[in-house]
C-alpha cells in the first residue's frame, strides 16, 4: 500500500489565543489541527511547533493538555475513530430491511472514507507502526464494538429472513467492507496513474460506489 506524504502545513486556526477558559474546546481545536499534521506527515514527520504555530499558541500549552507528542497522536486516533463510529450509530439500520440496511452501511462507509482522507492516512500511519500506539488507547477497542454489533444484527436479521446465506463471520464481513472502501481512497492516485483512469470524476466515483455495494451484497446474499 502506498502512502503519499505531503509537506503542507496544517490549517491555521483563526483565533489569536487558545480558549483556556474552555479546556475541552481547546483540546478539540488542538486535535483538529494535529489531525491534519499527523495525517500529512506521519508520526515521525509531524512537529508540535508547527501545530502550535497553526493554533497561534505555544508548544508548552499543547504539552500541558496532552503531555507528549505520542499522547497527542493517540488522542488524534481516538477522535478519528470516535467520529466515524458516532455517525454509524445514527444510520438507524434497524429501521430498514436487511438488504437495504446492508446497502446503506456499505454506501456510508464508502462515502465517509472518500470524504475523510485524513482518516485513511492516519490508519495507514498506524499500520506502519504495527498498531503500537492504537494499542495504548484505553477507548479505541470499545469504540469499535458498536460497528461489529451493527453488522452482526443486520447480517443475522438477513439470515433469519432467508435473504443472506449463513456461515459468514460478521468481523470478516466488516473487514471486507472496510477493505474495499479503504483501497478506494488509499490507492486511487497510484491506481489512476498506472491504469490511466480518472477515478475522481463524479461519474467514476458513483460507479465505483455502486460496484462496491453490489460486490458486498452479492457476496452475502442467499442465492439458493
C-alpha positions in Angstrom: 0.0 0.0 0.0 1.4 3.4 -1.0 1.3 6.4 1.3 1.7 9.9 -0.1 3.5 12.3 2.2 2.8 16.0 1.7 4.7 18.9 3.2 1.7 21.1 3.6 1.3 22.8 6.9 -1.8 22.2 9.0 -4.7 24.6 8.6 -4.2 27.8 10.6 -6.8 28.5 13.3 -8.3 32.0 13.1 -8.2 32.7 16.8 -5.4 34.6 18.4 -5.2 32.6 21.7 -6.5 29.2 22.9 -9.6 29.2 24.9 -8.0 28.5 28.3 -11.4 29.0 30.0 -12.8 26.1 27.9 -10.3 23.2 28.2 -12.5 20.7 26.3 -12.9 23.1 23.3 -9.2 24.0 23.4 -8.2 20.3 23.3 -10.7 19.7 20.5 -9.2 22.6 18.5 -5.6 21.2 19.0 -6.8 17.7 17.9 -8.3 19.2 14.8 -5.1 20.8 13.7 -3.0 17.9 14.9 -5.1 15.5 12.8 -4.1 17.3 9.6 -0.4 17.5 10.7 -0.2 13.8 11.6 -2.2 12.6 8.5 0.0 14.6 6.2 3.4 13.9 7.7 3.0 10.8 9.8 4.0 10.5 13.5 7.8 10.9 12.8 7.4 13.9 10.5 4.8 15.8 12.4 6.0 18.7 14.5 4.5 20.1 17.7 5.9 23.6 16.9 4.0 23.6 13.6 0.8 22.6 15.3 1.4 25.4 17.9 2.1 27.9 15.2 -1.1 27.0 13.4 -3.0 27.3 16.7 -1.3 30.6 17.5 -0.3 29.2 20.9 2.8 27.8 22.5 4.2 24.3 22.5 4.0 24.4 26.3 0.2 24.8 26.1 -0.1 21.7 23.9 2.2 19.7 26.2 0.1 21.0 29.1 -3.0 19.3 27.7 -1.5 16.2 26.2 1.8 15.5 27.8 3.7 14.4 24.8 3.7 14.2 21.0 2.9 10.5 21.2 0.0 11.1 23.6 -1.4 13.8 21.2 -1.2 11.3 18.4 -3.1 8.7 20.4 -5.8 11.4 21.1 -6.0 12.1 17.4 -6.5 8.4 16.6 -9.2 8.2 19.3 -11.0 11.2 17.9 -10.9 9.9 14.4 -12.4 6.5 15.3 -14.9 8.2 17.7 -16.2 10.4 14.9 -16.9 7.6 12.3 -18.4 5.3 15.0 -20.7 8.1 16.3 -22.1 8.7 12.8 -22.6 5.0 12.2 -24.9 4.9 15.3 -27.1 7.5 13.6 -27.8 5.4 10.5 -30.8 3.6 12.1 -30.2 0.4 10.2 -32.7 -1.4 12.4 -35.5 0.5 10.6 -34.6 -1.0 7.3 -35.0 -4.4 5.7 -31.7 -6.4 5.9 -30.5 -5.9 2.4 -31.4 -2.2 2.4 -29.6 -1.9 5.7 -26.5 -3.5 4.4 -26.6 -1.3 1.3 -26.9 1.8 3.4 -24.0 0.7 5.7 -21.7 -0.1 2.8 -22.6 3.1 1.0 -22.0 5.1 4.1 -18.5 3.5 4.6 -17.5 4.3 1.0 -18.8 7.9 1.3 -17.2 8.5 4.7 -13.8 7.3 3.8 -13.8 9.1 0.5 -14.8 12.4 2.2 -12.2 11.9 5.1 -8.8 11.1 3.6 -7.1 12.3 6.8 -8.7 9.2 8.5 -7.3 6.9 5.8 -3.8 8.4 6.2 -3.9 8.1 10.0 -4.8 4.4 9.7 -2.0 3.9 7.2 0.4 5.6 9.5 -0.7 3.5 12.5 -0.3 0.3 10.4 3.3 1.4 9.6 3.8 1.4 13.4 2.1 -2.0 13.6 -0.7 -0.7 15.8 1.7 0.2 18.6 0.0 3.5 19.6 -3.5 2.3 19.0 -2.8 -0.5 21.5 -2.0 2.2 24.1 -5.5 3.6 23.8 -8.0 2.6 26.5 -11.0 3.5 24.4 -10.5 2.6 20.7 -11.4 -1.0 21.1 -14.5 -0.1 22.9 -15.3 2.5 20.2 -15.3 -0.2 17.6 -17.6 -2.6 19.4 -20.9 -0.9 18.1 -20.0 -1.3 14.5 -19.5 -5.0 14.8 -22.7 -5.2 16.7 -24.5 -3.3 13.9 -23.0 -5.6 11.2 -23.9 -8.6 13.2 -27.5 -7.5 13.7 -28.0 -6.7 10.1 -26.5 -10.0 9.0 -28.4 -12.1 11.5 -31.7 -10.5 10.5 -30.9 -11.3 6.9 -30.1 -14.9 7.7 -33.3 -15.3 9.7 -35.3 -13.8 6.8 -33.6 -16.1 4.3 -32.1 -13.2 2.4 -28.5 -13.8 3.5 -26.6 -17.0 3.5 -25.3 -18.5 6.7 -21.7 -19.1 7.8 -20.3 -15.6 7.4 -18.2 -14.1 10.2 -19.5 -10.5 10.9 -16.0 -9.3 11.7 -14.8 -10.7 8.3 -17.7 -9.0 6.6 -16.8 -5.7 8.3 -13.2 -6.2 7.1 -14.3 -6.7 3.5 -16.4 -3.6 3.6 -13.6 -1.6 5.1 -11.0 -3.0 2.7 -12.9 -2.1 -0.4 -13.7 1.4 0.9 -10.2 1.9 2.1 -8.4 0.9 -1.1 -10.8 3.2 -3.0 -9.1 6.1 -1.3 -5.6 4.9 -0.2 -4.6 3.7 -3.7 -6.5 5.9 -6.0 -3.6 8.1 -7.1 -1.2 5.2 -7.9 -4.1 3.1 -9.5 -5.3 6.0 -11.6 -1.7 6.7 -12.8 -0.8 3.1 -13.6 -4.1 2.2 -15.4 -4.7 5.7 -16.9 -8.1 6.1 -15.2 -9.9 9.2 -14.0 -11.1 8.0 -10.6 -12.1 11.4 -9.3 -14.8 12.4 -11.7 -18.4 12.3 -10.3 -19.3 9.5 -12.7 -16.3 7.4 -11.7 -16.9 7.9 -8.0 -20.6 6.9 -8.4 -19.8 3.9 -10.5 -17.2 2.6 -8.0 -19.6 3.2 -5.1 -22.3 1.2 -6.8 -19.8 -1.6 -7.6 -18.6 -1.9 -4.0 -22.1 -2.1 -2.7 -23.1 -4.8 -5.2 -20.0 -6.8 -4.5 -20.7 -6.9 -0.8 -24.4 -7.6 -1.2 -23.9 -10.4 -3.8 -21.3 -12.0 -1.5 -23.7 -12.1 1.4 -27.0 -12.9 -0.4 -28.6 -16.3 -0.3 -28.9 -17.4 -3.9 -30.2 -20.9 -3.3 
